[in-house]
Amino acid sequence: MTTPDMASLPPRPIDTPRRPRIALVDVARGAALVAMFVYHFAWDLSFFRLIATDIVAHAGWRWFAHLIAGSFLALVGASLSTGPPICGGSPWWPGRRCW
């Protein structure tokens, strides 16, 4: 593995102001994590037959799982659209342009 030449990297801004975090996105991310925990815990209980409900076959639980997955995808999009742009400074994608 090679390291990039330090002379070829753009200068790193040190005193750039940071944008404040959006609390609603953080709260929604936390709620999605709690919902995922609830779903997987219920799935484990159903798999080991500790509860009578079949989580995989029940339509309400499937909708709950789809809602959780959709919320994660929406939160990824929100985080990517509100985050800082990465313009030419990434070693994995050096030619990327900001739009």
Sequence and secondary structure as in RCSB ss.txt:
>XXXX:A:sequence
MTTPDMASLPPRPIDTPRRPRIALVDVARGAALVAMFVYHFAWDLSFFRLIATDIVAHAGWRWFAHLIAGSFLAL
VGASLSTGPPICGGSPWWPGRRCW
>XXXX:A:secstr
     TTTS    SS       HHHHHHHHHHHHHHHHHHHHHHHHHTTSSSS TTT HHHHHHHHHHHHHHHHH
HHHHHHHS    S  SSSTT    
